[in-house]
Amino acid sequence: MRSIAIVFALAAAGASAQSNLPNAPHIYVEGSAEVQIAPDVLRLSGEINSVSLDATEAERAVYEKSAILLKACKDHGIGSDQISSSTVSMSPQYEYRDRRNVLVGYKLSRTFEITLTALDKYYPALRAIVESGAVSELDAVFSISDSEASIVRAQQLAIEDARSRADRLATQAGTTIGDVYSITEFNLREEERANLYPQRFLFESEMGGVLEEIVVTGSRIGAGYNPEPLFEPSNVAVTATVFVVYTLK
């Protein structure tokens, strides 16, 4: 799928100096393209935590849950090189009572990220992680391992699209395009030049609408619970936009 925005301009000589346009008739086009790529990576990220008035007890619970999560991963072929985690952090928890803050416990937590590359086997692993009861929060994002090649492909299609649009506009105006005067990833016509950024994006696909079903509240799924997969991997959209100025013959 492609999305195209086009600006057609025949500039007068005196107005171009402030807009990075030539002092001659020209066409300014914005060419865009989108490439849909099947994901080959699923990243699961979340948090393990425990709250207790005894900080030592809360810490012990976090380490026990961490061990449970690691075992669930190991049992489903997820190696230690696919798992990363933070150190355990602690924060006091307060409640406002009788016009003052009262300490109600200490929250100890650690974040983790799991990278799955065998998407045909992702569901048993995901279900085991959820059933373990060790995870307090769990988010998931599909992605691709070789994003650069896809971005280059999308950018090439955007350049081809810009040329096609410029040719069509010139033909409709009864003229033909000449040389490329400038080509960039930045929208130089924006008023705030300091906020320039490359018009290339990789939109990782989230599990829209199903994350609430994955959030764990502490209860475990029963042994007889065997639902269908909550979702199917959705494509990753890679987009690129280029801004091209062509002179007119």
Backbone as CSV, one residue per row, in Angstrom:
resi,resn,N_x,N_y,N_z,CA_x,CA_y,CA_z,C_x,C_y,C_z
1,MET,0.839,-1.180,0.000,0.000,0.000,0.000,0.876,1.233,0.000
2,ARG,0.525,2.258,-0.788,1.305,3.474,-0.850,0.452,4.674,-0.488
3,SER,1.068,5.607,0.178,0.381,6.851,0.463,1.214,7.978,-0.098
4,ILE,0.605,8.857,-0.881,1.348,9.875,-1.612,0.801,11.254,-1.294
5,ALA,1.702,12.180,-1.016,1.317,13.574,-0.897,2.151,14.358,-1.888
6,ILE,1.534,15.250,-2.644,2.233,15.910,-3.734,2.060,17.422,-3.622
7,VAL,3.143,18.149,-3.841,3.073,19.592,-3.933,3.611,19.982,-5.293
8,PHE,2.832,20.734,-6.056,3.213,21.146,-7.397,3.437,22.645,-7.364
9,ALA,4.619,23.098,-7.801,4.900,24.528,-7.739,5.685,24.969,-8.945
10,LEU,5.272,26.071,-9.521,6.045,26.781,-10.536,6.501,28.065,-9.857
11,ALA,7.773,28.115,-9.445,8.227,29.198,-8.578,8.746,30.369,-9.381
12,ALA,8.484,31.545,-8.890,9.067,32.755,-9.462,10.470,32.912,-8.923
13,ALA,11.293,33.686,-9.638,12.715,33.775,-9.307,12.955,34.356,-7.930
14,GLY,12.186,35.348,-7.520,12.493,36.025,-6.269,12.047,35.306,-5.028
15,ALA,11.166,34.301,-5.134,10.581,33.689,-3.939,11.292,32.441,-3.483
16,SER,12.255,31.937,-4.237,12.808,30.621,-3.947,13.947,30.618,-2.953
17,ALA,14.579,31.734,-2.746,15.770,31.748,-1.905,15.466,31.322,-0.480
18,GLN,14.250,31.628,-0.017,13.918,31.308,1.361,13.350,29.910,1.519
19,SER,13.172,29.161,0.424,12.540,27.847,0.530,13.372,26.730,-0.066
20,ASN,14.664,26.988,-0.309,15.572,25.986,-0.853,15.098,25.446,-2.204
21,LEU,14.526,26.306,-3.020,14.044,25.944,-4.344,14.825,26.712,-5.402
22,PRO,14.922,26.171,-6.604,15.706,26.832,-7.652,15.023,28.086,-8.175
23,ASN,15.824,29.008,-8.728,15.296,30.218,-9.342,14.896,29.935,-10.781
24,ALA,14.053,28.961,-10.936,13.606,28.543,-12.265,12.344,27.715,-12.093
25,PRO,11.561,27.536,-13.158,10.381,26.672,-13.047,10.780,25.274,-12.570
26,HIS,9.981,24.727,-11.676,10.333,23.449,-11.083,9.088,22.743,-10.564
27,ILE,9.261,21.506,-10.211,8.215,20.721,-9.550,8.797,20.166,-8.255
28,TYR,8.042,20.315,-7.187,8.456,19.783,-5.883,7.491,18.665,-5.522
29,VAL,7.975,17.442,-5.380,7.110,16.302,-5.095,7.548,15.611,-3.819
30,GLU,6.572,15.018,-3.168,6.805,14.195,-1.979,6.372,12.780,-2.330
31,GLY,7.322,11.890,-2.410,7.017,10.509,-2.756,7.116,9.610,-1.538
32,SER,6.130,8.751,-1.367,6.107,7.857,-0.211,5.785,6.440,-0.638
33,ALA,6.210,5.505,0.173,5.920,4.097,-0.091,5.862,3.342,1.221
34,GLU,5.124,2.263,1.200,5.018,1.395,2.376,5.231,-0.048,1.946
35,VAL,6.050,-0.758,2.703,6.326,-2.160,2.430,5.822,-2.982,3.605
36,GLN,5.033,-3.990,3.313,4.520,-4.881,4.349,5.434,-6.110,4.451
37,ILE,5.950,-6.355,5.644,6.894,-7.451,5.868,6.340,-8.387,6.936
38,ALA,6.391,-9.684,6.657,5.977,-10.655,7.669,6.988,-10.636,8.818
39,PRO,6.552,-10.512,10.056,7.502,-10.446,11.178,8.203,-11.780,11.401
40,ASP,9.412,-11.700,11.906,10.140,-12.911,12.270,10.664,-12.841,13.701
41,VAL,10.232,-11.806,14.438,10.659,-11.630,15.826,9.449,-11.200,16.654
42,LEU,9.344,-11.769,17.843,8.343,-11.330,18.818,9.072,-10.971,20.095
43,ARG,8.914,-9.727,20.530,9.554,-9.272,21.763,8.506,-9.158,22.869
44,LEU,8.733,-9.906,23.923,7.868,-9.846,25.103,8.591,-9.070,26.194
45,SER,7.952,-8.081,26.743,8.556,-7.305,27.822,7.557,-7.158,28.954
46,GLY,8.060,-7.095,30.144,7.148,-6.996,31.276,7.861,-6.741,32.576
47,GLU,7.140,-6.996,33.639,7.662,-6.706,34.970,7.303,-7.828,35.936
48,ILE,8.234,-8.093,36.813,8.010,-9.002,37.937,8.102,-8.160,39.196
49,ASN,7.092,-8.224,40.048,7.151,-7.406,41.254,6.494,-8.093,42.441
50,SER,6.760,-7.530,43.593,6.165,-8.018,44.841,6.130,-6.861,45.831
51,VAL,5.064,-6.798,46.603,4.908,-5.730,47.591,4.741,-6.364,48.971
52,SER,5.505,-5.872,49.925,5.414,-6.379,51.299,5.955,-5.327,52.262
53,LEU,5.446,-5.363,53.511,6.013,-4.476,54.524,7.440,-4.877,54.863
54,ASP,7.771,-6.127,54.580,9.126,-6.628,54.799,9.856,-6.586,53.463
55,ALA,10.788,-5.657,53.306,11.496,-5.493,52.044,12.260,-6.755,51.653
56,THR,12.804,-7.440,52.660,13.540,-8.670,52.380,12.620,-9.743,51.819
57,GLU,11.426,-9.831,52.355,10.446,-10.797,51.876,10.019,-10.471,50.440
58,ALA,9.821,-9.191,50.161,9.443,-8.786,48.809,10.554,-9.118,47.814
59,GLU,11.788,-8.901,48.225,12.916,-9.212,47.347,12.989,-10.709,47.081
60,ARG,12.799,-11.497,48.129,12.829,-12.947,47.968,11.752,-13.402,46.982
61,ALA,10.574,-12.802,47.070,9.478,-13.176,46.176,9.811,-12.837,44.725
62,VAL,10.466,-11.709,44.501,10.845,-11.326,43.133,11.833,-12.331,42.552
63,TYR,12.806,-12.749,43.357,13.783,-13.726,42.867,13.136,-15.083,42.623
64,GLU,12.179,-15.462,43.459,11.488,-16.730,43.249,10.667,-16.693,41.952
65,LYS,9.978,-15.584,41.716,9.203,-15.445,40.482,10.119,-15.418,39.262
66,SER,11.284,-14.807,39.420,12.249,-14.778,38.320,12.691,-16.188,37.957
67,ALA,12.916,-17.007,38.975,13.326,-18.395,38.732,12.209,-19.174,38.041
68,ILE,10.959,-18.910,38.423,9.819,-19.576,37.785,9.724,-19.186,36.320
69,LEU,9.909,-17.897,36.041,9.863,-17.422,34.653,10.985,-18.050,33.823
70,LEU,12.180,-18.103,34.363,13.314,-18.688,33.640,13.070,-20.166,33.334
71,LYS,12.492,-20.877,34.280,12.196,-22.299,34.046,11.156,-22.464,32.944
72,ALA,10.117,-21.620,32.964,9.093,-21.690,31.919,9.714,-21.436,30.544
73,CYS,10.629,-20.490,30.489,11.306,-20.195,29.227,12.184,-21.368,28.793
74,LYS,12.964,-21.902,29.721,13.854,-23.013,29.410,13.081,-24.229,28.929
75,ASP,11.939,-24.497,29.556,11.127,-25.649,29.173,10.588,-25.537,27.753
76,HIS,10.584,-24.340,27.198,10.073,-24.132,25.841,11.162,-23.663,24.886
77,GLY,12.391,-24.019,25.206,13.494,-23.794,24.278,13.970,-22.369,24.163
78,ILE,13.647,-21.524,25.132,14.111,-20.136,25.109,15.409,-20.057,25.900
79,GLY,16.502,-19.745,25.209,17.810,-19.719,25.848,18.057,-18.450,26.625
80,SER,19.084,-18.495,27.473,19.413,-17.327,28.301,19.831,-16.138,27.455
81,ASP,20.365,-16.404,26.237,20.760,-15.302,25.373,19.560,-14.574,24.781
82,GLN,18.371,-15.119,24.935,17.155,-14.486,24.441,16.427,-13.713,25.541
83,ILE,16.999,-13.717,26.734,16.350,-13.078,27.881,17.292,-12.034,28.476
84,SER,16.766,-10.866,28.725,17.527,-9.828,29.430,16.642,-9.252,30.524
85,SER,17.277,-8.790,31.602,16.492,-8.246,32.711,17.285,-7.172,33.434
86,SER,16.570,-6.345,34.157,17.194,-5.297,34.949,17.506,-5.825,36.342
87,THR,18.246,-5.038,37.080,18.455,-5.373,38.494,17.167,-5.057,39.255
88,VAL,17.055,-5.605,40.450,15.858,-5.381,41.260,15.891,-3.972,41.851
89,SER,14.791,-3.259,41.700,14.689,-1.918,42.271,13.627,-1.910,43.371
90,MET,13.724,-0.937,44.273,12.789,-0.869,45.394,12.220,0.530,45.517
91,SER,10.928,0.606,45.805,10.297,1.895,46.039,9.261,1.741,47.142
92,PRO,9.258,2.641,48.112,8.263,2.571,49.191,6.873,2.909,48.664
93,GLN,5.858,2.262,49.207,4.475,2.489,48.807,3.722,3.140,49.970
94,TYR,3.031,4.247,49.665,2.332,4.993,50.701,0.837,5.086,50.385
95,GLU,0.048,5.241,51.426,-1.364,5.573,51.307,-1.641,6.788,52.184
96,TYR,-2.508,7.647,51.686,-2.835,8.860,52.447,-3.948,8.541,53.440
97,ARG,-3.596,8.575,54.726,-4.560,8.269,55.785,-4.462,9.330,56.885
98,ASP,-5.608,9.758,57.342,-5.644,10.713,58.458,-4.714,11.900,58.217
99,ARG,-4.798,12.432,56.998,-4.042,13.632,56.618,-2.531,13.435,56.607
100,ARG,-2.128,12.228,56.443,-0.682,11.986,56.325,-0.434,10.730,55.502
101,ASN,0.771,10.643,54.939,1.173,9.476,54.161,1.641,8.369,55.091
102,VAL,1.057,7.207,54.911,1.406,6.059,55.755,2.073,4.999,54.889
103,LEU,3.228,4.511,55.331,3.936,3.459,54.610,3.132,2.165,54.682
104,VAL,2.800,1.596,53.513,2.021,0.352,53.486,2.839,-0.822,52.957
105,GLY,4.057,-0.558,52.539,4.883,-1.652,52.056,5.987,-1.169,51.139
106,TYR,6.776,-2.120,50.715,7.851,-1.838,49.771,7.605,-2.647,48.495
107,LYS,7.683,-1.966,47.381,7.527,-2.648,46.110,8.906,-2.906,45.521
108,LEU,9.219,-4.176,45.308,10.461,-4.543,44.638,10.099,-5.108,43.276
109,SER,10.818,-4.687,42.270,10.459,-5.090,40.917,11.686,-5.162,40.019
110,ARG,11.530,-5.899,38.927,12.549,-5.951,37.883,11.824,-6.088,36.549
111,THR,12.377,-5.485,35.517,11.808,-5.598,34.178,12.593,-6.646,33.395
112,PHE,11.964,-7.183,32.366,12.625,-8.194,31.550,12.162,-8.056,30.110
113,GLU,12.945,-8.621,29.208,12.566,-8.692,27.799,12.977,-10.054,27.255
114,ILE,12.063,-10.682,26.545,12.302,-11.994,25.942,12.135,-11.860,24.437
115,THR,13.102,-12.332,23.689,13.054,-12.253,22.234,12.814,-13.638,21.661
116,LEU,11.705,-13.798,20.974,11.351,-15.070,20.343,11.542,-14.951,18.833
117,THR,12.238,-15.919,18.260,12.479,-15.905,16.813,11.785,-17.054,16.094
118,ALA,11.327,-18.042,16.813,10.582,-19.158,16.208,9.094,-18.867,16.386
119,LEU,8.530,-18.065,15.486,7.153,-17.622,15.662,6.143,-18.751,15.487
120,ASP,6.558,-19.836,14.836,5.623,-20.959,14.715,5.430,-21.673,16.051
121,LYS,6.278,-21.352,17.010,6.177,-21.994,18.327,5.939,-20.975,19.436
122,TYR,5.564,-19.761,19.041,5.471,-18.713,20.047,4.346,-18.947,21.052
123,TYR,3.221,-19.520,20.598,2.054,-19.574,21.480,2.261,-20.465,22.709
124,PRO,2.811,-21.692,22.565,3.046,-22.489,23.779,3.952,-21.776,24.778
125,ALA,4.974,-21.077,24.261,5.882,-20.366,25.165,5.163,-19.209,25.844
126,LEU,4.383,-18.458,25.070,3.649,-17.337,25.647,2.659,-17.819,26.700
127,ARG,1.961,-18.901,26.408,0.980,-19.428,27.360,1.666,-19.896,28.641
128,ALA,2.822,-20.547,28.498,3.546,-21.019,29.680,3.990,-19.852,30.554
129,ILE,4.410,-18.758,29.921,4.839,-17.577,30.680,3.661,-16.988,31.444
130,VAL,2.507,-16.905,30.776,1.316,-16.372,31.438,0.886,-17.288,32.586
131,GLU,0.869,-18.597,32.329,0.417,-19.554,33.341,1.347,-19.640,34.543
132,SER,2.596,-19.241,34.359,3.555,-19.356,35.457,3.153,-18.504,36.659
133,GLY,2.369,-17.468,36.422,1.966,-16.600,37.516,3.062,-15.689,38.015
134,ALA,4.205,-15.695,37.336,5.343,-14.901,37.805,5.323,-13.477,37.284
135,VAL,4.578,-13.249,36.213,4.630,-11.974,35.516,3.467,-11.087,35.925
136,SER,3.780,-9.851,36.297,2.734,-8.905,36.678,2.208,-8.139,35.470
137,GLU,3.077,-7.839,34.528,2.691,-7.131,33.317,3.396,-7.790,32.140
138,LEU,2.743,-7.790,30.981,3.340,-8.401,29.808,2.871,-7.677,28.557
139,ASP,3.802,-7.131,27.808,3.522,-6.483,26.539,4.241,-7.252,25.434
140,ALA,3.703,-7.182,24.238,4.290,-7.921,23.124,4.271,-7.079,21.855
141,VAL,5.356,-7.163,21.098,5.491,-6.408,19.852,6.137,-7.300,18.804
142,PHE,5.514,-7.378,17.633,6.124,-8.076,16.506,7.097,-7.135,15.802
143,SER,8.201,-7.700,15.300,9.175,-6.887,14.595,9.888,-7.755,13.562
144,ILE,10.891,-7.185,12.921,11.696,-7.916,11.946,13.164,-7.776,12.306
145,SER,13.932,-8.806,12.022,15.342,-8.817,12.416,16.205,-7.961,11.500
146,ASP,15.900,-7.922,10.201,16.698,-7.142,9.255,15.883,-5.951,8.782
147,SER,15.774,-4.955,9.642,14.956,-3.793,9.298,15.615,-2.896,8.253
148,GLU,16.930,-2.842,8.228,17.612,-1.920,7.324,17.334,-2.252,5.864
149,ALA,17.357,-3.536,5.522,17.094,-3.923,4.131,15.689,-3.521,3.715
150,SER,14.739,-3.648,4.617,13.362,-3.272,4.298,13.215,-1.768,4.170
151,ILE,13.928,-1.016,5.009,13.887,0.438,4.923,14.483,0.914,3.605
152,VAL,15.598,0.307,3.188,16.222,0.671,1.910,15.270,0.385,0.753
153,ARG,14.581,-0.749,0.823,13.618,-1.094,-0.218,12.475,-0.084,-0.261
154,ALA,11.954,0.292,0.883,10.868,1.268,0.930,11.324,2.618,0.405
155,GLN,12.550,2.992,0.727,13.057,4.279,0.253,13.226,4.282,-1.268
156,GLN,13.697,3.172,-1.832,13.836,3.082,-3.278,12.476,3.216,-3.959
157,LEU,11.456,2.576,-3.390,10.111,2.683,-3.950,9.585,4.109,-3.826
158,ALA,9.943,4.800,-2.747,9.515,6.187,-2.573,10.151,7.085,-3.636
159,ILE,11.416,6.837,-3.959,12.097,7.617,-4.998,11.441,7.367,-6.354
160,GLU,11.148,6.106,-6.649,10.480,5.781,-7.904,9.101,6.423,-7.965
161,ASP,8.432,6.452,-6.836,7.113,7.061,-6.788,7.192,8.567,-7.034
162,ALA,8.212,9.214,-6.451,8.383,10.652,-6.664,8.600,10.953,-8.141
163,ARG,9.408,10.151,-8.796,9.667,10.352,-10.232,8.383,10.178,-11.040
164,SER,7.611,9.158,-10.712,6.376,8.905,-11.432,5.389,10.059,-11.263
165,ARG,5.280,10.573,-10.056,4.368,11.687,-9.807,4.823,12.949,-10.518
166,ALA,6.123,13.183,-10.502,6.643,14.373,-11.179,6.400,14.292,-12.682
167,ASP,6.633,13.114,-13.273,6.374,12.931,-14.708,4.912,13.207,-15.028
168,ARG,4.018,12.689,-14.225,2.595,12.861,-14.499,2.170,14.320,-14.379
169,LEU,2.650,14.989,-13.340,2.300,16.393,-13.168,2.837,17.251,-14.303
170,ALA,4.076,16.977,-14.695,4.667,17.752,-15.783,3.896,17.538,-17.080
171,THR,3.533,16.304,-17.354,2.759,16.003,-18.569,1.416,16.725,-18.545
172,GLN,0.750,16.701,-17.401,-0.539,17.390,-17.281,-0.397,18.895,-17.440
173,ALA,0.771,19.431,-17.108,1.020,20.864,-17.239,1.586,21.230,-18.613
174,GLY,1.755,20.228,-19.487,2.249,20.478,-20.826,3.740,20.730,-20.903
175,THR,4.491,20.138,-20.006,5.940,20.305,-20.022,6.588,18.978,-19.633
176,THR,7.896,18.967,-19.474,8.612,17.757,-19.059,9.601,18.109,-17.960
177,ILE,9.905,17.126,-17.133,10.860,17.376,-16.057,12.281,17.271,-16.568
178,GLY,13.163,17.993,-15.881,14.574,17.952,-16.231,15.365,17.180,-15.201
179,ASP,16.452,17.798,-14.720,17.322,17.133,-13.751,16.758,17.249,-12.331
180,VAL,17.272,16.385,-11.468,16.956,16.492,-10.044,17.746,17.667,-9.473
181,TYR,17.039,18.622,-8.918,17.702,19.769,-8.298,18.124,19.433,-6.874
182,SER,17.245,18.722,-6.162,17.573,18.291,-4.801,16.712,17.101,-4.431
183,ILE,17.242,16.266,-3.548,16.489,15.138,-3.017,16.912,14.951,-1.563
184,THR,15.939,14.772,-0.695,16.255,14.690,0.728,15.209,13.871,1.451
185,GLU,15.590,13.409,2.638,14.648,12.741,3.538,13.964,13.737,4.462
186,PHE,14.410,14.984,4.425,13.879,15.997,5.333,12.915,16.922,4.609
187,ASN,11.870,17.314,5.304,10.931,18.259,4.732,11.462,19.664,4.956
188,LEU,12.201,20.174,3.974,12.850,21.475,4.116,11.869,22.636,4.007
189,ARG,10.618,22.344,3.722,9.627,23.406,3.661,8.985,23.679,5.010
190,GLU,9.305,22.863,5.996,8.757,23.102,7.322,9.304,24.394,7.894
191,GLU,8.478,25.077,8.654,8.899,26.357,9.216,9.946,26.180,10.311
192,GLU,9.804,25.137,11.101,10.746,24.934,12.196,11.834,23.978,11.732
193,ARG,12.889,24.542,11.183,13.964,23.724,10.628,14.686,22.910,11.706
194,ALA,14.671,23.385,12.941,15.407,22.680,14.001,14.799,21.324,14.309
195,ASN,13.568,21.105,13.899,12.898,19.842,14.202,12.925,18.869,13.035
196,LEU,13.888,19.011,12.154,13.981,18.111,11.007,14.242,16.679,11.477
197,TYR,13.632,15.758,10.814,13.869,14.356,11.130,13.673,13.531,9.869
198,PRO,14.437,12.440,9.691,14.296,11.611,8.490,12.886,11.056,8.385
199,GLN,12.337,11.088,7.177,10.992,10.571,6.957,11.047,9.084,6.627
200,ARG,11.584,8.302,7.539,11.625,6.849,7.391,11.223,6.243,8.720
201,PHE,10.299,5.328,8.680,9.805,4.751,9.920,9.582,3.261,9.759
202,LEU,9.764,2.540,10.849,9.402,1.134,10.913,8.359,1.022,12.012
203,PHE,7.126,0.722,11.614,6.048,0.638,12.578,5.897,-0.805,13.036
204,GLU,6.347,-1.090,14.247,6.212,-2.437,14.768,4.757,-2.669,15.153
205,SER,4.267,-3.840,14.860,2.854,-4.121,15.074,2.613,-4.634,16.483
206,GLU,1.700,-3.979,17.184,1.345,-4.396,18.528,0.163,-5.350,18.479
207,MET,-0.036,-6.058,19.566,-1.163,-6.973,19.655,-2.401,-6.168,20.020
208,GLY,-2.914,-5.421,19.073,-4.034,-4.541,19.335,-5.236,-5.279,19.894
209,GLY,-5.726,-4.793,21.019,-6.965,-5.304,21.565,-6.861,-6.571,22.388
210,VAL,-5.665,-7.156,22.489,-5.588,-8.416,23.231,-4.704,-8.327,24.461
211,LEU,-4.015,-7.213,24.654,-3.093,-7.131,25.777,-3.822,-7.253,27.108
212,GLU,-5.061,-6.766,27.175,-5.782,-6.868,28.428,-6.025,-8.328,28.807
213,GLU,-6.053,-9.198,27.810,-6.266,-10.610,28.098,-5.002,-11.276,28.605
214,ILE,-3.860,-10.623,28.377,-2.591,-11.246,28.739,-2.105,-10.759,30.104
215,VAL,-2.571,-9.603,30.542,-2.120,-9.066,31.822,-2.467,-10.046,32.943
216,VAL,-1.482,-10.350,33.739,-1.656,-11.332,34.812,-1.976,-10.613,36.112
217,THR,-2.956,-11.087,36.821,-3.347,-10.472,38.086,-2.896,-11.279,39.289
218,GLY,-2.223,-12.385,39.056,-1.737,-13.205,40.159,-2.384,-14.566,40.181
219,SER,-3.544,-14.701,39.566,-4.201,-16.011,39.521,-3.661,-16.808,38.354
220,ARG,-3.597,-18.100,38.521,-3.070,-18.951,37.471,-4.195,-19.546,36.630
221,ILE,-3.883,-19.787,35.372,-4.846,-20.417,34.491,-4.912,-21.895,34.828
222,GLY,-6.114,-22.456,34.889,-6.268,-23.847,35.262,-5.615,-24.797,34.280
223,ALA,-5.273,-25.985,34.745,-4.563,-26.953,33.911,-5.378,-27.373,32.702
224,GLY,-6.713,-27.332,32.826,-7.554,-27.750,31.715,-7.826,-26.656,30.714
225,TYR,-7.293,-25.465,30.963,-7.545,-24.325,30.086,-6.667,-24.426,28.850
226,ASN,-7.289,-24.538,27.691,-6.520,-24.720,26.466,-7.159,-23.938,25.320
227,PRO,-7.056,-22.591,25.372,-7.706,-21.776,24.354,-6.926,-21.774,23.053
228,GLU,-7.554,-21.253,22.011,-6.855,-21.032,20.760,-5.897,-19.854,20.943
229,PRO,-4.893,-19.730,20.091,-3.987,-18.582,20.202,-4.759,-17.272,20.249
230,LEU,-4.289,-16.357,21.096,-4.975,-15.093,21.271,-4.860,-14.194,20.050
231,PHE,-3.878,-14.410,19.224,-3.650,-13.530,18.092,-2.790,-14.241,17.059
232,GLU,-2.769,-13.702,15.859,-1.877,-14.175,14.815,-0.890,-13.057,14.501
233,PRO,0.347,-13.409,14.158,1.325,-12.366,13.829,0.827,-11.496,12.693
234,SER,0.870,-10.188,12.885,0.469,-9.252,11.839,1.701,-8.648,11.193
235,ASN,1.545,-8.200,9.958,2.672,-7.673,9.208,3.233,-6.415,9.854
236,VAL,4.523,-6.192,9.605,5.197,-4.973,10.027,5.222,-4.018,8.844
237,ALA,4.836,-2.776,9.056,4.810,-1.781,7.988,6.092,-0.959,8.025
238,VAL,6.812,-0.937,6.915,8.021,-0.125,6.774,7.718,0.971,5.767
239,THR,7.867,2.232,6.162,7.550,3.337,5.270,8.763,4.229,5.052
240,ALA,8.762,4.944,3.953,9.811,5.917,3.660,9.194,7.049,2.850
241,THR,9.702,8.246,3.045,9.243,9.424,2.318,10.454,10.211,1.851
242,VAL,10.408,10.667,0.625,11.484,11.514,0.104,10.858,12.777,-0.476
243,PHE,11.640,13.842,-0.466,11.204,15.145,-0.998,12.152,15.493,-2.142
244,VAL,11.612,15.628,-3.343,12.442,15.797,-4.525,12.009,17.048,-5.290
245,VAL,12.987,17.824,-5.722,12.735,18.983,-6.578,13.326,18.685,-7.950
246,TYR,12.477,18.741,-8.979,12.913,18.581,-10.374,12.790,19.928,-11.084
247,THR,13.772,20.257,-11.876,13.638,21.431,-12.742,12.749,21.061,-13.930
248,LEU,12.184,22.066,-14.565,11.348,21.859,-15.743,12.092,22.316,-16.995
249,LYS,11.935,21.548,-18.044,12.595,21.915,-19.310,11.806,23.024,-20.008
